[in-house]
Amino acid sequence: RHQGEEGGLPIEDPDENVVNVVFIDRAGRRIPVKAKVGDNVLYLARRHGIDLEGACEASLACSTCHVYVNHEYYDKLPEPEE
């Protein structure tokens, strides 16, 4: 956020909540996509045509859509929650 010129109200920066996600498929091909903070990773993958299995359709019942997070970023993530 930054101060706007009109009345000092904060202006939302549209890129402020955007993160870069890189999917790596089984062949090792890197697929970079932009996402918003809080996006569902299964739905994000499907939206970009990436084949990621999700047997329970993201209801947190099966763990087939698990992903790996690079160790450099793991400690930056909040604790998981349901």
C-alpha positions in Angstrom: 0.0 0.0 0.0 1.0 3.5 -0.5 -0.5 6.9 0.1 -2.7 8.2 -2.6 -2.7 11.8 -3.8 -6.4 12.2 -3.2 -7.1 12.7 0.5 -4.2 10.5 1.7 -6.2 7.3 1.4 -4.2 4.1 0.9 -4.3 2.8 -2.6 -4.2 -0.9 -3.2 -1.3 -2.0 -5.4 -2.6 -4.7 -7.7 0.7 -6.5 -7.7 1.1 -6.4 -3.9 -0.7 -9.7 -3.3 0.7 -11.5 -6.4 3.2 -14.2 -6.0 5.2 -16.3 -8.5 4.6 -20.0 -8.5 6.6 -22.5 -10.5 5.2 -25.9 -11.2 7.6 -28.6 -12.3 6.1 -31.5 -14.2 7.3 -35.1 -14.3 9.5 -34.4 -17.3 11.2 -31.6 -15.4 9.6 -28.8 -17.4 9.2 -25.6 -15.4 5.8 -23.8 -15.7 5.8 -20.4 -14.1 2.5 -18.8 -13.2 1.3 -15.8 -11.3 -1.1 -16.4 -8.3 -2.7 -14.3 -5.6 -1.8 -14.9 -2.0 -4.3 -17.5 -0.7 -5.1 -19.1 -4.0 -5.8 -22.8 -3.9 -2.9 -24.6 -5.5 -4.9 -27.4 -7.0 -7.3 -24.9 -8.7 -4.4 -22.8 -9.8 -2.7 -25.7 -11.5 -5.9 -26.7 -13.3 -6.5 -23.1 -14.4 -3.2 -23.2 -16.2 -3.7 -26.6 -17.7 -1.3 -28.4 -15.3 -2.2 -32.0 -14.6 -2.3 -32.2 -10.8 -4.3 -35.0 -9.2 -6.9 -34.0 -6.6 -9.1 -37.0 -6.0 -11.2 -35.3 -3.3 -11.6 -32.0 -5.2 -9.7 -30.0 -2.6 -11.8 -31.1 0.4 -8.6 -32.0 2.4 -9.6 -35.6 2.6 -7.0 -37.5 0.5 -3.6 -35.8 0.0 -3.3 -36.6 -3.7 -2.7 -33.0 -4.6 0.3 -32.5 -2.3 3.1 -30.2 -3.5 6.7 -29.7 -2.5 7.9 -26.3 -1.4 11.5 -25.3 -1.8 13.3 -25.2 1.6 14.2 -21.5 1.0 10.5 -20.6 1.3 9.2 -23.2 3.7 9.9 -21.2 6.8 8.2 -18.1 5.3 4.9 -19.9 5.2 2.3 -19.7 8.0 1.5 -22.9 9.9 -0.9 -25.1 7.9 -4.6 -25.0 8.9 -7.7 -26.7 7.6 
